[in-house]
Amino acid sequence: MAAYLGAQPSPQEQCIVIEGGCSCGAIRYRIDGSLQHARACHCSRCRKIFSGASSAYAEVAPGSNFTWLTGADRLTKHGTGDGWGLAFCSVCGSTLCGMAGESVHGVTLGSVDGDPGVQLEMHIFVGSKAPWDHIGGDAPRFDEGPPSDPTSSSAA
């Protein structure tokens, strides 16, 4: 899958510090490294979980270090049944990150303080987007999940 997602971050890009947290401030995290493969998912599950048109999410790049600074005991996890899930603040409900088992896979871009150092690379599951959702910008759009061939983007 990574072959079509663009270049890996340079060593200079991997040396940044990214911090973020929930709306109420109960939970804070830090990433020493970088984010990669930012995307907006328009599937019905993400629309429900994020209460919006889509999710905005980026993976924690390999070699980066993710640390909970405060409030890890206030995380609530919601799994999909296949080892994947999301973690959110049990106080304010902010969705913070995606989980692969017990490890943080990526973070929601809305939870990042300031510039996360990435731009959306794609829109996925646009085939099931809400009828009122009009996607702007020039990031590629895929009717389903990200394909292994970038030429299969749609005009949705």
N, C-alpha and C positions, 0 to 999 in steps of 0.2 A: 504494500500500500504506500509506503513512503516514497517510492520512486517518482510519483507524479506530484507530490505535495510541495515541491520546491526545494531550494538549497537548504542544507543544514546551517545553523547559525555558525558564524565564524568564532574563533576563540575569543576575540574581543567582545562579541555579543554575549558570549556565555558567562562573562564576568560581571554581570549586573546584579543588583539587588532589587527584588520586587517584593513589596509588602501589600497586604490587603486584609480584609476582614468583613465582618457582618455589619448590618445597619446599626445595631444597638451598641456595638463596640465590645460585646462580651467575648468574641472570638477574633483572634488576630493570627496571621501566618506570615512567613517569610520564605522567599525562594532565593537562594544563592545560585544563580545560573541564568536560565532563560526559558521562555515559552516558545512553542512551535505549533504549526498546523492549526492555526485559529480558524474556526468555522462557526457559521450560524446554522442551527438545525431547526427546521420548520415542521418536524413531525408532530403528530397530535400529542404524544407523551410529553415532549419538551414544551409545547404550548401550555399544557395543563400545569406542569411542574413549575414553569417560570412565569405563569400568568401573563403571557405576552405572545407576540407574533412568532418568536423563536428564542432559542438559547444562543448565547455568545460564549464560546468555550475555547480554551487552548490547552494543549498538552504541556506538561512539565518536560522539558528537554532532557534526554539522557545525560547523565553526568551532573545534573543540577541537584541541589539539596533542598528539599521541602521540609520546613519545621513549623509546628504549631507553637506560637509564642505565648498565647493565653487562651484559655477557654476550651481546650480540647475535651474536657469533661462535659461541655455543653453541646457537643455535636450529637445530632441525631442522624442516623443513616437510613436511607430508603433504597432497598435493593430491587433489582429487576429479576432476580431468580437465577441469573446465569453468571453470578460472580461480579457483576458490574452494579454500580449504584451511585447515589448522590449523597452528600453530607450537607446538612443545613443546621443553622443555629436553632436550638430548642427554645430560645427566648424570643427572637424576633422573626424567625422563619426564613432568613436570607439563605439562599442556596449558595454554597461556597465552592464545592469541588466535586469532581467525579472520582469514584473509588474503583479500583481493580482489586478485589479482595479487601485487604486491610491497608493497601497502599494508595496514596494519592496519585491519580493518573493525570489530572489536569485541573484547572481552576476556571470558574466563571469569570469572564472578563469584567463584568460589572462589579465584582468584589475587589478588584485590584485598585489600589491607590495610585492615581496618576497614570502615566503612560506605561502600558504593559510591554512595550517594545515589539509588538506584532500588529499586523493588520489582518482583517478577515481575508482568508485565502479562497473561501468557497461558501456557498449556500447548499446545504444538503436536505434531502427529503422535501424538495419544493413541490413534488407531485402531490403532497398531502397538506400543503400550506392552507391557511385559512383563506376564505374567499375575499376577505377585506384586506389581506396582506399584499401590499405592492412593494416588491423588492427593488431597491435602487442600487446604484453603483455598478462596477464592472467586474466584480468577483464572479468566477464561473458558478453556474447553477446546475445541480444534479437532481433529477427526479427522485432518486433514492439515495442510498449511502454513497460515499465517494468511490468511484470506480477505479480500476487499475489503469484505465486509459482515459486521459484528460480530454480526448476528442469526443467523448460521449456526453458532454454537457448539453443541457437543454435550453430552450428559450423561454422557460416557464416564468 
